[in-house]
Amino acid sequence: MNLRLVPITRDTADDPRLRALYADAFPVEEQIPYDDFLALMDKINFDYMTYYDGDQFLGFTIVAIFDDVTWFWYFAVLPELRGHGVGQAILTSLIDRHKHSFCVLDMEYDQQPDAPNLPQRIRRHNFYLRNGFCDTHVTKSFAGVTYTIMTLGPHPFTPADYTHLLSHLHSVRE
């Protein structure tokens, strides 16, 4: 695979392929409405990147960069390419670009017993563990979905840290 990265800016973010993959890859309750996200691009430092193999669109990542935290928000690969090493290549590239930052991600908790997609959550959790992420044992629930926080490497992260991160996000959204 010849992974090619193309940064997305406010001017190029309204691409129908991005909107379609965003809508397909994430349940509605996990999405920031895409137009709201576009407005946030003027307020938050995002590393919004698309990935290609030659000219073939593979997926995208959206990372919010705050003063002291790099927060992996969204990571999506085209459905027909999942399970073929594409996500691994993208995550490796993403980690390499942010390896000198304190990186966190929140993902659907793989221990939520009533989750309709529990096997997918377990696979995703194991994927991140294999790639150097560690459990913080910090969870938070929103709209009936429980999220767990993982950090790249064994860094302390508390519920207060997550609340601080969320309050920073809410302060720029207002």
Sequence and secondary structure as in RCSB ss.txt:
>XXXX:A:sequence
MNLRLVPITRDTADDPRLRALYADAFPVEEQIPYDDFLALMDKINFDYMTYYDGDQFLGFTIVAIFDDVTWFWYF
AVLPELRGHGVGQAILTSLIDRHKHSFCVLDMEYDQQPDAPNLPQRIRRHNFYLRNGFCDTHVTKSFAGVTYTIM
TLGPHPFTPADYTHLLSHLHSVRE
>XXXX:A:secstr
  EEEEE  TTTTT HHHHHHHHHHS GGG   HHHHHHHTTTSEEEEEEEEETTEEEEEEEEEE SS EEEEEE
EE GGGTTTTHHHHHHHHHHHHTTTS EEEEEE TT TT TTHHHHHHHHHHHHHTTEEEEEEEEEETTEEEEEE
EESS    HHHHHHHHHHHHHHH 
